């Protein structure tokens, strides 16, 4: 009876291991991304729409959230019109952040990094249609936090994170 239970357990676990939410084995990339994006920082890091597990979190007329394995960038502007070409240096601190994985003494650690208050940076919407948006951004990051939300040391702070995005599909409510 023990062997039967063990076999059922092993078979059921083997059927669900190694897949992500998209049903792939963890090697997904931009195959389901409409448009493209590129993010880089002054520490030499960054990611783009061809990075492992690259995806779009959301895209609204005043905010862009893009992600890849070990990375995330959200940059948001305040008081932008819902359409047209526009640029601003009035960024929203609560919705602007940069998450990265850093190497520390031979192990990797994920940190969530934030801009100063007020935010030093720029958000530019260079094109917008009914379904897509393009633009670029630059933001200065001054503080990083560990997984518990406590300030943590990251060599090289402050850093500048910049990038651009092209024809990202707008998120529909």
N, C-alpha and C positions, 0 to 999 in steps of 0.2 A: 504494500500500500504506500509506503514511503517513497519508493521509486516512482510510482505513478504520479504522486503529488509533485515530486521533484521534476519529473519530465514535463508535466503540465506547466509548472512555474517557469522552467527554462524556455520552453517554446513560446509562452506568452511574453516573456521579457525580450526574447530575441526578435520578436515581431515588431517591437516598438522602440528599439534602441537606435541611436545614430541619426534620427531624423529631426529636422527643425520644423517650424510651423508651416512651412511651404511644402513639406513632404519631400525635401531633398535630403541628401546625406551630409549636409553641412558645407558643401562646396558651392553653394549658390553664389551668383554674382549679379550682374546688372541685367540678366535676361528678362526680368519683369519690370525694369525701370523705364519709364517714359521720360526722355530727355537725358541730361547729364549734369554732373556736378563735380567740383574739385575743391578740396579744403587743404590748406597747408598752414604750418605754424613756424615761428622763428626758431624753434628747437630742432627743426628738420623733420618733424612728423607730419602726418596728414593722411588723407584717404580720398578716394574718388568713386565715381559710379561703377568702376570696374573692380573695386576692392572686394574681398571676400565678404559675403553676406550684406552687400550694399543694398540699401533700400531708402525709400522716402518715408519719413515719419508723417509729415503733413506739409502742405504748402497753401498759405492764405495770402491775400494781397499785402499783408504786413509782417509775415513771419515765414521762415523756412526752417525745417527740421530734417536733417539728413543723417544717415547712420551707416556704419559698417562694423564688422566684427572688431570690438575693442574701442570703437570711436562713436561719438555723437556730437553734432553741432546744432544748436538752436540759436537763431539770431532773429530778434524781433524789433520792429520800429514802432514808435508811438504816433498816433494821429495821422496816418497816411490815408489819402483818398483810396477808394476801392478800385480805381482804374487809372490807366495812364502811366507815363514815364515819370518817375519822381526819385529824388534822393534826399536823404536826411542824415543828420548826426544826432538826432533825438531817438536814442535806442532805449528799449524797455529792459531794465536790469533783471526783473523777475523772470523773464522768458528768454534771456540770453545766457547760454552756458556752453562749455566745451568739455566733453568727457574724453579722456585719453587713457591709454595703458602705458605706464612707464616701467622701465626696468630698474630694479633696485637690488643691488647685492645678489645678482643672479636669479632673482624671481621677478615676476611681473605683478603690477598692482594697478588697479583702475582708480583714477581720481576724477572728481567732478570739479571743474574750474569755472570761476566767475569773474565778471568784470568789476571795475570799481563803481562807486556811486558818486557822481553821475558817470555813466558809461562813456568811455572814450572810444569812438568808432564811427562807422558810416555804413548805411544800408542804401543800396541803389537798385531800383527796379528799372531795367533798361528796355523791357518789352513785356506786354501783357495782352493776351487775347481772352476770349470767353473761357478757354479751357487750360491755358498754359501761362507760365510766367518765367521770365529770365532776369538775371541781375548779377550783382556782385556785392561783397561786403568786406569789412575789415573791422576787427574789434580787439581791444587790448584787454588781456586777461591778467589779473593781479593776485588772485587767491585761489588755492586749490583745497579741496576737502577730501577726507578719506570716506570709506563706506559708512562710517558712523556720523558723518556730517561735521567732523572736527577738522579745524585747519591743519594742513600737513605741508611739510617742506617739499618743494619741487625746485630743483636747480634750474636757473635760467629765468625765473619770474622777474618782472612781468614779461609776457610773451605777446606777440601779435598773431592773431589768427585771421587769415584772409582766404578768399575764394570766390568762385563764381558758379553760377548755375544757368542752364540753358533749357528752355522748353519743358520745365517740370510741370507735370499735370497738377492743376489746382485741386485741392481737397474739397469735396462736396459735402455739405451737411446733410 
